Amino acid sequence: MVIVKKDNGREITVRNNDIFELQLESHGGTGYIWGFEVLIPDYLEVLKGETKSESGTGMTGGPVTHIWTIRAKKPGTTEMSMSLYRPWEGKDKPTERFTVKLMIFP
């Protein structure tokens, strides 16, 4: 399963121990990064995070996709929330927010 920006605000169902990806786009070279605001480690574990350039090799400032591989650890209901911000401006000044509610079934 892949969760993307258009899933913002949705309720998503996964099974315990399922591994899924979260993919969010941004513009490279602007200084903005996606950071987790809410990720409860009792329910979710980030296994890997990476960034992939969508504009090809050697092109600076083009679109990039941030990809997190996440495992559902425990049945229950939880939220995953992120914000797009510049680190020197702080998380309290995001340009975008992303939130999904996760229903984790046994």
Backbone torsions as a table, in degrees:
resi	resn	phi	psi	omega
1	MET	NA	140.9	177.2
2	VAL	-124.3	125.5	176.6
3	ILE	-100.2	130.0	-176.3
4	VAL	-127.6	176.0	-174.8
5	LYS	-54.7	-35.4	-179.4
6	LYS	-68.9	-11.1	176.5
7	ASP	-83.6	-1.0	-179.2
8	ASN	-51.7	128.7	178.5
9	GLY	85.6	-4.4	-176.9
10	ARG	-86.0	164.7	171.4
11	GLU	-104.6	127.2	-174.3
12	ILE	-122.5	138.1	-179.3
13	THR	-105.9	130.7	174.7
14	VAL	-135.4	166.4	176.5
15	ARG	-101.3	153.3	176.3
16	ASN	-56.2	136.3	-177.6
17	ASN	74.1	1.2	172.0
18	ASP	-63.4	145.2	173.9
19	ILE	-112.5	128.9	-179.0
20	PHE	-136.0	167.3	178.1
21	GLU	-112.7	144.5	169.3
22	LEU	-112.2	123.7	-178.8
23	GLN	-124.5	119.2	179.3
24	LEU	-128.6	137.3	-177.8
25	GLU	-95.2	154.9	171.1
26	SER	-155.1	179.5	178.9
27	HIS	-103.3	121.3	179.6
28	GLY	-65.1	151.3	176.3
29	GLY	82.0	-2.6	-178.9
30	THR	-91.5	-13.9	-178.4
31	GLY	91.3	-7.2	-179.7
32	TYR	-82.0	138.9	176.5
33	ILE	-130.9	153.5	172.2
34	TRP	-89.3	132.3	176.9
35	GLY	-134.3	144.2	178.6
36	PHE	-69.7	130.7	170.6
37	GLU	-95.7	-44.3	179.3
38	VAL	-131.4	122.2	172.4
39	LEU	-155.8	101.6	-174.7
40	ILE	-83.1	113.3	-173.4
41	PRO	-65.1	-17.0	174.5
42	ASP	-65.9	-29.2	-175.3
43	TYR	-105.6	-32.6	-173.3
44	LEU	-132.4	141.6	177.9
45	GLU	-127.7	125.5	175.5
46	VAL	-82.3	117.0	-178.8
47	LEU	-87.6	-33.5	-176.8
48	LYS	-160.2	147.7	174.1
49	GLY	-134.2	136.6	179.1
50	GLU	-150.1	163.4	178.3
51	THR	-124.3	133.4	-178.2
52	LYS	-122.0	126.8	177.9
53	SER	-75.9	133.8	178.6
54	GLU	-97.1	-4.6	-174.4
55	SER	-102.1	2.8	178.3
56	GLY	94.5	168.9	-177.6
57	THR	-66.4	135.4	173.8
58	GLY	81.4	1.7	179.9
59	MET	-100.4	123.7	-178.7
60	THR	-100.8	141.7	174.1
61	GLY	89.8	-2.1	180.0
62	GLY	-81.5	-177.6	-179.8
63	PRO	-66.7	144.0	175.1
64	VAL	-130.6	152.7	175.7
65	THR	-115.4	126.7	175.6
66	HIS	-95.3	129.3	-174.8
67	ILE	-124.9	124.4	175.0
68	TRP	-116.7	132.3	173.8
69	THR	-98.2	123.0	-170.8
70	ILE	-128.6	141.6	177.2
71	ARG	-113.3	133.9	172.9
72	ALA	-78.7	123.9	-171.4
73	LYS	-102.1	-23.5	-169.6
74	LYS	-154.1	136.0	176.9
75	PRO	-61.3	145.0	178.6
76	GLY	146.7	-167.9	179.6
77	THR	-117.1	132.6	179.8
78	THR	-146.8	172.2	179.4
79	GLU	-123.5	147.2	173.6
80	MET	-126.0	122.5	-174.6
81	SER	-133.9	139.6	-179.9
82	MET	-136.2	159.2	174.1
83	SER	-134.7	150.6	178.1
84	LEU	-103.9	114.3	-172.7
85	TYR	-149.2	166.2	172.0
86	ARG	-95.2	127.0	-175.9
87	PRO	-54.6	-36.3	-178.6
88	TRP	-75.7	-15.4	175.6
89	GLU	-94.1	-22.3	177.6
90	GLY	94.1	159.5	-178.4
91	LYS	-68.6	-13.9	-179.6
92	ASP	-81.1	0.7	177.7
93	LYS	-127.5	54.8	-179.4
94	PRO	-76.5	153.6	173.8
95	THR	-92.5	-20.7	177.8
96	GLU	-146.4	155.0	172.7
97	ARG	-130.8	150.3	178.8
98	PHE	-137.4	128.5	-179.4
99	THR	-142.2	135.6	170.3
100	VAL	-132.8	149.6	173.4
101	LYS	-100.6	131.2	-178.8
102	LEU	-112.0	126.6	173.4
103	MET	-102.1	113.0	-177.2
104	ILE	-104.4	116.9	-178.6
105	PHE	-102.7	150.6	179.4
106	PRO	-62.3	NA	NA
